[in-house]
Amino acid sequence: MPRLALYALVVCLLAVTAAVVSFVQGSTWLGVVWVLLAGLSSNMAWYYRRRTRTAASR
């Protein structure tokens, strides 16, 4: 797995954890921000992984 995809995946997991903690503590808006960040970093991880696969197959 490429390094950027791995970093994006770690950020995604940390953002999901922060979102759960925020929702449990009752901070809905902050939880929503963390969920959006998790979605963005998840898309970045998929993009970098797919880009590396297509470059390797050429």
Secondary structure, 3 states (H helix, E strand, C coil): CCHHHHHHHHHHHHHHHHHHHHHHHCCHHHHHHHHHHHHHHHHHHHHHHHHHHHHHHC
